Amino acid sequence: MFNRILYGGDYNPNQWEKEVWSEDLRIFKKAQINSATINVFSWAKIQPSENDYYFDELDEVIAMLSKDNYDIVLATSTAAMPGWMYKKYPEVAHVDYDGRTHKFGGRHNNCPSSEIFRKYSARLAGKLAERYGSNPHVTCWHVNNEYGNYCYCEKCEAAFRVWVKDKYQTIDAVNKAWNMEFWGHTLYDFDEIVVPNALSEGIGYDKTAFAGISIDYCRFMSDSRLETFKLEKAAIRQHDKDTAITTNLMGTYKGLDYFKWAKELDIVSWDNYPAYDTPWSQVAMTHDLMRGVKDQQPFMLMEQTPSQQNWQAYNSLKKPGQMRAQSYQTIAHGADTIQFFQLRRSIGACEKFHGAVIEHVGTENTRVFRETAELGEELTRLSEILGAKTPSEVGMIFDWDNYWALEYTSGPSVDLKYVDQMHKYYRYFYDQNISVDMLGVTADFSKYKVIVAPVLYMIKEGMAEALETFVAEGGTLITGFMSGIVDQSDNVHLGGYPGPLRKMCGVWAEEIDALAPEQSNSVVFTDGTSGKAHLLCDILHLEGAESLAEYTSNFYAGSPAMTKNTFGKGTVYYVGTELEPVLLDKVLTEAAAGVSPVLAEPTKLEIAVREKEGQRYYFIMNFTDDALPLPKAFVGATDLLKGTVLKAHDLAKYTTYLVKPAL
């Protein structure tokens, strides 16, 4: 995709006097910065009125960057509309969940169903492509920015009715899918459908009286935002047939189905902003998800901060070495770029305290710059890893429909969160240095030895059959509580839990007990190992499976908590409760016994690998608070980052190496 690792980030020279520009480039050059993302929020300047366009300043910026051989990531500016558009066409404004029509201001401030917005955003993208698409330094198009923000206006309501009719064809099919007999909500015509917000079916932003309609509205809104992206993409393609087109995703952001979006992106890009207490395993999982949404292809890191965020509750500085280690973790999990927000700190507004390569002091004499320059110098030597893939024997299913449905459901516990449950399982594989591919529900499962599917609440058409085929042919499936419960409309699969998975799992879950935060149950394994269970407890009956552990308290003491079932040539593990980590590790160790870690030698270091043309590249990173010994397998190898031969020693926190030994 690229000829070198893109290293740079979001640059807004239009916010500064021109004499600052040359000083910026002088400083950037010292850090080996080779790319700039420009024009992200310039719509108001480029198009000051409906029929007038002003490109002079952007011409200067692009000429300046092109002269110095920068790779330009050129944004279309459409994430914030200009004021004249609100004034002349107030219907472009979005309406929020509470039914309030917004005024000019903020960003992501448009209604995705607005024909005015669609017309002028696509027109702007086309004019930019016509003017700059032939410039060889324009390496990537960046459409809009961090799409999000649902709209509940009358235009969206009308468009939703059309979307629903296209999906279901008849109003009777809608009533059945959404279970509208409940509370006497039977629909007689499509024009009776209303948006499910606080004025109708909403119980709260994340709760609803009718999950069927609310899940479909999530699908519709994701599709609607995607349509606006596709319009801009098509406008660019009229003038530039080849340059990659992307938009920056946001990891596990709930609002958009990124598996659908990735099909329209030439390369996935995303913005990585972990909090001060985000586990490194969760950061790794999110990188893997961003790689996974586009069939395990390398991705772009479009944004990270070189020092600190400004918008979180506690915006801690990155400690010395942390930014470098975090950047290499990103590359280790599939990135071919390292880009920052931002290259120079803004002088005002809400992001003035967001970190930057050039701080408010305006010079390169800062710790942050020195670390940025160190990383930049190292990256100049790593172009050989571009395009390298990540080999994995374990796949984990991540599904936005399931995400929406699980968190809309009323009961059994308010503490049941989709991403948290994904991470509880992912963490085990991360700790064991076992590579994981995050998969959509339509992925080819046959490539993997183990498929992990926690809280697989929604079983859509064809899913159970695909999983049965995988297991019957010798695969291992790990699933458990709150799985196999509902169909694509959140209607329960009748006949007992876990619904379509029941035969394959060999169990029937008669009841589901919910435990409050201060409550727990206890479980004991057949080998005598015991510990705590939390959150939910399936009360299981064996239907061919064998029990691996039983509950030892509450009225269901003695009933199975953990089971194992042979199905065809394969095996299904059913985890009936939320186990404390040491117990979950015990189950997963048995289930994944046939999987090879990246490195056989046990270590608490993170060891990740990418592979290209038969060559493996090993990333060795210490994210723990303890100094840890270099694995023996790497003693004597050459660190590609510094060019030094590694001797036996202990790695301090954030120490990072990249080697390609013949192991």
N, C-alpha and C positions, 0 to 999 in steps of 0.2 A: 504493500500500500504506500509506504513512504521510503525514501532513500536514506534516511537517517532518523535517529530517535529525535522526535520533535521535543525541544526543551525551551519553554517560554511561558506564555500565558496571556491573560486578559490585559490588554493595554488600551488606555483611553487618552491619547494625546490631545484630543479635542477638549479635555477638561483643563488644559494647561496652555500657557503662553508658548509661542513657537520657539523661543530661545531655550526652553526646557528640553525640547525634543532631542537636539543634538547631544545634550548632556546625558539624557536617558540612554541613547544608543552607545555612547562611550562606556557607560557603566555596564550595560547589558553585555557588551563585547567582552568585558573582563570576566563575566560569568559564563561565557560560552553559550549564551542564550541565542538560539537560532530560529525561533518562531514567535509570532505574536498573533493573538486573537483580537481582532479589531471590529469596531462598528456594531457592538452588541446592543447598545441602547442609543442609537443616533437617528431614529426615525424623525423626530421633531426637527432636527437640524437639516437632514437631507431633504425632507419634504415639508417646507414651512407652510404650504397651503395646498389646496386640493390639486391644482394643476401645475404647481411649480416644484422643481427639483434642483437641489444645490449640491453639486459633487466636488466643488473646488477643493475644499479642505480634505476630503477623503482622497482625492487625487494626489494631493501632496503627501499624505501619510503613506499611501501605497507606493508612490514613487520613491520615497525615502527608504522604506523597508526593502523594496525590490533592489535598489541600488546596493544595499548591504547584504543581499542574498539571503534574506529571511524567508522562511516558509510562512506564508500568510494564511491564517484560518479566518476566513472572511464571513462575518455574521450578517444576517439580513435585517437586523434591527427591529424585528416585529414583536418583541416581547412587551413593549410598552407603546401605546398609541399616542399620537400627538394631540394637543389640546383642540386644534381646529376641528378634528374629526368628531369629538364629543359635542362641540358647539353646533356643528351643522347636522350631525347624525347622532342624536342622543341614544338611538336604539342600539348602538354598538356596545354600550355599557353592559356589564354582566350583572346578574341578580344573584345574591348569595343565598345560602341555605335558609336563612331566616326570612327571605323574601324581600330584602332591601336592594333597591337599585343603586348601584355605586356611581359616584361622580368621577370626574377626571382626577387622576392621581394613582399612585402605586404602580404596579406592573402586573402582567398577566391579567390585564384589566378589560379584556374583550369578551364578548359573547362568541363562542365558537360557531354558532349557527347564523351569525350576522353576515348577510351577503355583502354588506359594505366592508366589513373587516376582511372578508375573504377576497374581495375584489382588489382592495388597495394593498393588502399584504402581499398577494401574489404579484401584483404589478410592480411593487418595489423590488421584490426578489428578482423579477425578470429584468428590470432596468439595471440592477447591480451586475447580474450575469452578463448582460449585453455589453456593459462598459468594461468589466474586469475579467470576464471568463477566459479570455485568451492570454491573460498574463500568466506565464509559467510559474511565477512565484506564489500564485493563489493555489495552495496545496489542498485545501479542504474548505467546503462550504458549511457554515454553522447556522442552521435555520432556527429562528426564534431563540429561546433560552429557557431551560428548566420548565418545560410545559407542566401545567397543573391547573388548579382552580376550576372547580365545577361551576356551571351556571344553571339557574333554575327559572329563566325568563319565559315569556310566552312563546318566543321564537323557538327556544329549545323544547318547550312542551309540544309544539306543533311538529317539530322534527322528530321528537321521540315517538309520537304517534305513528309517523310514517315508518320509523325504524321497527317498531313493534309489529306493525302490519306486515312488513316485509319478512319478519322472522316467523310469525305465527299464522299468517294468512287469514284466520277467522277469529272473531271475538270469542267464540266458544273455546278455542284453543288457548286464548289468553286467560280466560276465566279458570280453565283447568290448570294451566301452568302456575298461575299466581294464587291458586286456591281461594278465589274470590267469594266462594260461599261463606267463608269465615267472616263473621261480623256483618253479614248481609251486604257485601261489597260487589255483588254481581254487576258486570258491565253489559250494557245493551248495544253500545256503539263505541268505535274507537275514539270519538271526540269526547268521551267521558273520562278518558285517561288523563290524569294530572301528574305533574312531577312530584316525586316523593320527598318533599322537604318538610320543614317545620310547620308549614301551613296545611299539610295533608297527612301523610302516613308516618312522618318522622317522630320518633320518641326522643331522640337525641341525635347529635351529628353521626354517631356510630351505631345507632339503634333504630329499628323500624318495626312497625306493626306488620308489614308485609315484605318479607325478605325477597320474594320473587320479583316484585316490581323494582325494589331498590337495587338488587344485584343487576337486573337488566339495565337500570339507569347508569350504573357504573360502567357496564359494557358500552352503552350508547355514548356516554360522555368520553370514554377513552377513544372510541371510534371517531367521534366528532372532532376532538382535538387532533387526532391522527389525520383526518381529512384536510384540516388546515395546513398541516405539515406537507401533505402530498401535493397540495395546490402550489405551494412555494417551490417544492422540489421540481414539479413539472415545469414551472416558469423558468427555473434555472436551466433545466435540460434543453429548453428551446435554443439556448445560446451556448451552453457548455455541456457537451455530451459525456465527458470522461471524468472530471474532477469529483472526488469523493464528496458525498453529502451526508451530514450527520446532524443530530441535535443532542444536547447534553442531558442524559438521564440522571436519576437520583437514587440509584441503588434499590433499596426495598420500598421506595415511595409507593404508597398504597393506591394512589388514584388512577394509575394508567397500567394497562396490561403490556408490559415491556416485551413479552414474547411476540405479540402482534406488531408492536412498533418496530422491533429489530428487523423484521422482514422488509421494511421500507428504508432502512438505514444501510448505507454502503459500508459503514464501520460504526460500531457502537462507541459512544463516548459517555463519560459520566463524571460526576462531581463528588469527591470523597472528603467528607467532613466529620470524622469521628469525634465524639466528645472526650473529655479528659478521662472518663472512666469506661469508655467503650472497650470491651475485650479485643485483643488483637485477633483472636479467632473469629470474632464477628466481622472485623474489617476484612479478613481473608475470605470469609464466606460471601461477603457482598461483592468483592472482586470476582469471585468465581461465578456468582450470579450474572454479573455483567458480561463475563465471558460466555456464560451458558446461554443467554437469551439469543445469541446469534451463532448457535452450533459450534461453540468452543473456539470461535475465531478470536485473534488478538483484538484488543480494544484500545481506545484512547483514554488516558486520564486527562479530562478537559480542565478540571479545577481541583486544586488542594491549596491550603494555605502554607506559606513558608514558615509561619510563626504561630499565629493564633487566629481564631475566628472572632467575630464580634457579636453574633446573634444568639449564641447559646447561653444558658444560665450562668455557666462558669467557664470563662474563656481563658484557660490556662495557656501559658507559653509552651511551645515545644522545647523540650530540653536539648542540650547540645547532643548532636548525633541523631536525634529522633526523626527529624525531617528526612535525613538521608536514608535511615533504615526504613521508614515508612514508604519512601519512594521505591526502594528496591523490593519491598514486599509487593508493591503494586506491579512492578515489572515481572516479578517472580510468578504472579498469578495471571499474567497475560497481557500487560500493557506494553504498547510500543511507543508511548509518549509520556512525558512528565510535564504537566503545565500547571501554572499557578493562577489563582485569583489572589492578588493582582500583581502587576509588575511595578506600579507606583501607587502609593497610598493616596486615596482621595482626600481632598482638603476639607470636605464637609459632607453632610447628610449621614444616613444611618450606617454606611460602611466605612466611615473615616477611621475607625479603629480596627478594621479588618487588616490582617497582616499583608505585607507586600515585600517584594525583592528590594525596592527602594523605599525606605521608611520616610517619615516626615522630616527627618534631619536632612534628607536630600543628597546624601553621599553614600559611597561604598564602604565607609568606615564603621560597619556594624557587624555584630556576630552573625546575624541572619544572612547578610550578603556573603560573608566569608564561607558559610556553609553552602549557600547556593552556588557559589563559584567552584567550590570543591566538587560538588555533585556534577556540575556542568562539565568540568574538565574530564571526569571519569566517563561520563556518558559519550563523549566524543570517540571513545575506543570500543563501544559496544554495538556498533551497527550490525555485527554478524548475527545477533540474536533476533533481529527483526523478523517477524512472521513465525517464530518458533511456537510450537503447540505445547499443550499440557497433557501428558498421558495420564489417564485415570482408569481405575478398575471399579470405582464406586460412583454411582449416580444418586443424586438426591432430587426428588420431585418437588418443584416449586411452582405454584399455580395461582395466578391472581384471582380467578373465579373462586377458588377455595379460600383464599385470603379474605375476600369480601364476605363470602358466605359465613365463614367461621366466626368472624367478628361482628356480623349483623345478628347472629342467632341469639335469641333471648334465652339464656341459660346454657349450660348448667352453672357456669362460673364467669364472673366479670373479669377474672384474672387470666382467662385463657386467651393468649395472644399468639398469632400465627408465627411471626418472625422469631419470637422467643423460643417457641417449640422447635423450629428449624435449627436454631443455634444450639440448643441443648444436645442435639444429636451430632451436628457438624463438629462441635468442640472436641468430641472424642477422636474423630478422624484427624483433626488438626493436631491434637496432642500426640498422636501416633505417627505424624508425618505421612499420612495416607492421603493422597490426592483425591479430590472430590469434584465431579462435574455436576453443576446444577442443571436440572433438566425440566423441560416442559412436558406436559402430559402426552404429547404426540411424539416424543423422542423415540429413537431406536434403542430399546432397553437391552437388546441382545449384545450390545457392545460391552456390557458390564457384568461383573461377577455378582455384585451386590447392588440392590436398589433400596434406598431408604425413603420411606414415605410416612413421616409422622403426621398425625392429625389430618389424614386424607379424608376429610369430612365430606366433600362433594365428589361423588363418583359419576362422571358424565358418561354418555354413551360411548362404548368401546373401551373404556379404561380398564374395567375389570377383566375383560377378555385379553387385553394386551398384557396385563400383569400375570394372569393365569398362564399364558403362553410362555412368558419369561421364566416363571418358576418351574413349570412342567418340563422345560428344556434344560433344567439344571441350575437356574439362578436362585439366589437367596433374597427374599423380600423381608424387610423389617418395617412393620407398621404397628398400630396399637390403638389406644383409646381415641374416641371421637373420629373414627375412620369408618367409611362405608355407610354413612348415615343418610345422606340426602342425594337427590338428583340435581340437574343443572338449574332447577328453579327453586331449590331449597325445600322440596317436598320429600318426606321421609320414604326411603325404600322399605316397604312393608315386608313383614316376614321375619323380623328380628335383626338386631345389630350383630355383626357389621355388614348387613345388607348383602350386596353382590360379592363381598369378600368373605362371606361366612363359610362357604364350602372350602375355599382355599386355606383359610386360617384355621379351620377345624374347631371353632369355638362359637358359642352364642353368648352375647353380653345381655343378660336379662335386665339389669338396671345399671345406672351410672350415679355413683355417690359423689357429691361435691363437698370438698373440705375447705373450710375457711382458712385464712392465712395462719391463724394460731393453732390450727388442728393438723394432725397427721395420723397416718395409719402406720403399721409396721408389717414388713414382709420377711419371710425366711426362705432361702433357696434350699434345694434338696441336699446340697452339701453342707448345710448349716450356716452359711453366710446370711446375716440379717442386717436390716437397716430400715430407713424411713421411706414412706410414700406420701405424696402431697397432691394437692389440686383436685384430681379426679381419680376415682377408683371404679373400674368396670367390675361388675359382679359376674364372673364368667362360669359357663358350663362347658365341659370338654365334649367335643363332637369329633373325636379322632386325634386331636392334638394331645401332647403330653404336657404336664405341668412342670415348669422349671422353678416356680416359687409360689408361695401361698401367703394370703393375708393372715396376720396373727392377732388382730384386734377388730373390734366392732362386730356387729351381728353376722357379718359374712366371713368371720375368721374361719380358716380352713379351705376357703374357695380359692381357685387359681388366680394369681396376679400376673403371671408371666407364662407364656406357652410357646411350644415349638411343634410345628406340624410338617410332615412330609407330604409333598404334593407333586406327583409325577417324579421327576428326577431331582427336584429342588426342595427347598425348605422355606417355611414362613415362620418368622418370629413375631409374636404378638405381645406388645408391652402394654399391659392393661392399666397402668397407673404412671404417674410422674415420679420416677425414682430419683433418689438422691444420686449425685454424679458417680460415686464409686460403684453403686449397684448398676446403674445404666452402663457404665464402662464394662462391667462384668458380662452383661448380656451381649454388648456389641463386640467384645473381644471374641466370644464364641461365634457369633454370627459372621464376623469378618475374618475368620481364621484362615481362609484361603486367599486373602488379599495381601499383596506385597507392599510394604511401606516404601517410600522414596529411598530410605536408607535403613538397612537391616539393623545397624548398631543403635541401641536405645540412646536417646538424648532428649533433653528438654529444649534444645534449640529448635527453631523452625527451619526445616530443610524443605525447600521446594525445588521443583525441576521443570525446565522447559526443554523441548527436544526439536531439533531441526537437522534434516539430512543425516540421521543416524548419530548425531552428536548431542550429548546431554549437557545441559548447563545447570549446575547446582548452586542455589542461593542458600547461604548459611547466615542466619540472623538470630540475634539474641534479644528477645523482647521481655525477658524475665528480669527481676531485680538482682539476681545472683550471677556471679561470674561462673561460666560453664566451660568445661573442657572441649577443645576442638575434637570432633570425632576422629578416630585413628585413620579412617578411610581417606581423610583429606590431608593428613600430614604429608608434606612434601609436594603438594599441589601448588600451582601458581595462582594467586589471586588476580583475576583479570582487572579488578578495579584499581589496584595499586602497583601491580607488576611484581609483587614480592612472593617469595616462596614461603609457604606456611609451615611453621614449626609447631611442635606440641606446646600448647599454652592454653590459658583460660581466656575466654571472651567476655569482656565487660558488657554491660547493658548497651544495646543499640549497635554493637559491633556487627559489621556485615561484610561478607566475602562472596565472591562469585568465582567458581572454579569449573573446569571441564576436564576432570581426570578420567582416565580409562578404568572405570571401576569394574 
